Amino acid sequence: MTTTYVFDNHSVHATEQHRCLSEAYDPITLARLAETGVGPGWRCLEVGAGGSSVAHWLAAHAGSVVATDIKPEHITAAHGLTVLRHDVVHDPLPDNEFDLIHARLVLQHIPEREAVLRKLVRALKPGGWLQIDEFDISYGPVLLAPDERAAELYESFLAVKERMFRAAGGDGTWGRRAATSMVLRGSSMWTRCPRCSRGARDRRVCGCWCITHITCGTS
Ligand SMILES: C[S@@+](CC[C@H](N)C(=O)[O-])C[C@H]1O[C@@H](n2cnc3c(N)ncnc32)[C@H](O)[C@@H]1O
């Protein structure tokens, strides 16, 4: 049994989608990953690797990365990188295996996201890091448009996108609850708005560090 994913990696648009994600979010993702101290000897897991830009960065820094995806065809080869066709919902993960696990914009698509979160925490070695990068797709007001009609069109697009997410079992608003979910999973937490650094929390509970990226809407 495989999970439904609203954007299909076999779609003709997938390469461009992955390129846009990488260009828009890698600067934030990679800066925060670097803050974990990831380096030679670390064993890393990149879940839902998509176009694999983050997996490649991890391979260059850590040397040992497993990159998974339900449709891994866009993950390109690199030294130290193992590619796995793997459904994070239904396929097993070893316990106490990884020093660092990262997933960006994956859990919002997965109805079983809370169970997956527990599974990812279990897969960490004591003292390992879990970085979950998510955002909330429901907040995207039109700031500037050529005219009113264009603004209405964009708002309609956003509404349809959110409906499609939900129809496929996703929750495009989970980003705003990701930090709470991670705390509820009993993990330590470090959460910070990448733009303004507000909301920093730093707690160590069970020996795992968890990071979420959230945007708080202030600038
Ligand atoms: C929005 S893309 C994000 C890709 C990449 N993480 C990034 O941020 O550039 C979501 C990715 O998660 C993968 N995915 C969706 N459901 C999954 C599952 N159950 N297990 C593993 N990967 C999954 C998709 O195939 C897709 O590559």
Ligand as a Chemical Component Dictionary entry (heavy atoms), coordinates in Angstrom:
data_LIG
# 
_chem_comp.id                   LIG 
_chem_comp.type                 NON-POLYMER 
_chem_comp.pdbx_formal_charge   0 
_chem_comp.three_letter_code    LIG 
# 
loop_
_chem_comp_atom.comp_id 
_chem_comp_atom.atom_id 
_chem_comp_atom.alt_atom_id 
_chem_comp_atom.type_symbol 
_chem_comp_atom.charge 
_chem_comp_atom.model_Cartn_x 
_chem_comp_atom.model_Cartn_y 
_chem_comp_atom.model_Cartn_z 
_chem_comp_atom.pdbx_ordinal 
LIG C1  C1  C 0  6.746  18.786 -1.678 1  
LIG S1  S1  S 1  7.893  17.513 -2.072 2  
LIG C2  C2  C 0  9.307  18.043 -1.114 3  
LIG C3  C3  C 0  10.581 17.489 -1.675 4  
LIG C4  C4  C 0  11.831 17.853 -0.881 5  
LIG N1  N1  N 0  11.720 17.380 0.490  6  
LIG C5  C5  C 0  12.059 19.340 -0.896 7  
LIG O1  O1  O 0  11.653 20.019 0.058  8  
LIG O2  O2  O -1 12.627 19.845 -1.877 9  
LIG C6  C6  C 0  7.355  16.117 -1.109 10 
LIG C7  C7  C 0  8.171  14.866 -1.375 11 
LIG O3  O3  O 0  7.762  13.873 -0.432 12 
LIG C8  C8  C 0  7.615  12.641 -1.086 13 
LIG N2  N2  N 0  6.649  11.829 -0.328 14 
LIG C9  C9  C 0  5.320  11.995 -0.230 15 
LIG N3  N3  N 0  4.781  11.051 0.564  16 
LIG C10 C10 C 0  5.820  10.282 0.997  17 
LIG C11 C11 C 0  5.907  9.123  1.827  18 
LIG N4  N4  N 0  4.816  8.593  2.391  19 
LIG N5  N5  N 0  7.127  8.581  2.063  20 
LIG C12 C12 C 0  8.238  9.124  1.495  21 
LIG N6  N6  N 0  8.212  10.199 0.677  22 
LIG C13 C13 C 0  7.020  10.786 0.437  23 
LIG C14 C14 C 0  7.113  13.022 -2.477 24 
LIG O4  O4  O 0  7.288  11.987 -3.429 25 
LIG C15 C15 C 0  7.943  14.261 -2.757 26 
LIG O5  O5  O 0  9.181  13.953 -3.347 27 
# 
loop_
_chem_comp_bond.comp_id 
_chem_comp_bond.atom_id_1 
_chem_comp_bond.atom_id_2 
_chem_comp_bond.value_order 
_chem_comp_bond.pdbx_ordinal 
LIG C1  S1  SING 1  
LIG S1  C2  SING 2  
LIG S1  C6  SING 3  
LIG C2  C3  SING 4  
LIG C3  C4  SING 5  
LIG C4  N1  SING 6  
LIG C4  C5  SING 7  
LIG C5  O1  DOUB 8  
LIG C5  O2  SING 9  
LIG C6  C7  SING 10 
LIG C7  O3  SING 11 
LIG C7  C15 SING 12 
LIG O3  C8  SING 13 
LIG C8  N2  SING 14 
LIG C8  C14 SING 15 
LIG N2  C9  SING 16 
LIG N2  C13 SING 17 
LIG C9  N3  DOUB 18 
LIG N3  C10 SING 19 
LIG C10 C11 SING 20 
LIG C10 C13 DOUB 21 
LIG C11 N4  SING 22 
LIG C11 N5  DOUB 23 
LIG N5  C12 SING 24 
LIG C12 N6  DOUB 25 
LIG N6  C13 SING 26 
LIG C14 O4  SING 27 
LIG C14 C15 SING 28 
LIG C15 O5  SING 29 
# 
